[in-house]
Amino acid sequence: MYTSYYSEADYPVTKVLREPVYVEVRILERTDPNLVLVLDHCWATSNPEPLSLP
């Protein structure tokens, strides 16, 4: 269970390959109570560009 958060002073966060990274994902302004979010394929990049290679 994730019990602590990183502060801005903690960045950049360094992780070892294959070490889990826990994230929170939410649908903002959801109006349909039947709408669910399922994440299947996730990846990280070394910069803000989502299509760059890790």
N, C-alpha and C positions, 0 to 999 in steps of 0.2 A: 504494500500500500504506500502510495506517495504521500508523505507528510510534511515536506518542506519545499520551499520555492527558492529559485535563484533570484538574487537581486542584480541590479544593473552592474554593480561592482564585481560580481562573480564572473562576468563575461570577459573573454571568450571561455566557454566551458570546454574542457578537454576530456574526451572519452576514448577508451580503448576499443579497438575493433571487436565487434560482436557483443559489446557491453550494452545492456538495454538502455534506451532513452525513452522516458515516459513523457507523454504530451497530453494536453487537453484539447479537444476539438468540439466546437459548438456551432449550431446553426443559429445565426443572429436573426432576430425579429421573426421567429417561427410563429405562424398563425394557425397552421394545421396540426392539431394534436396527434394525428396519425402518422405524421412524417417522422422517419427515423434516419439516422446517419450511420452507415456501415463503412468502415475503412478496410480496404482489402490490400492494396499495394501502396506502401509508403516508403519514402526515401528522404535522405538529407543531402544538402549541398553545402559547399564551403562558402557560398555567397548568396545574396538574396535572389539571384536568377534561378527560377524553379527548373529550368531545363538544363542547367549546367551539370557537369559530372561531379560526383562526390570527391 
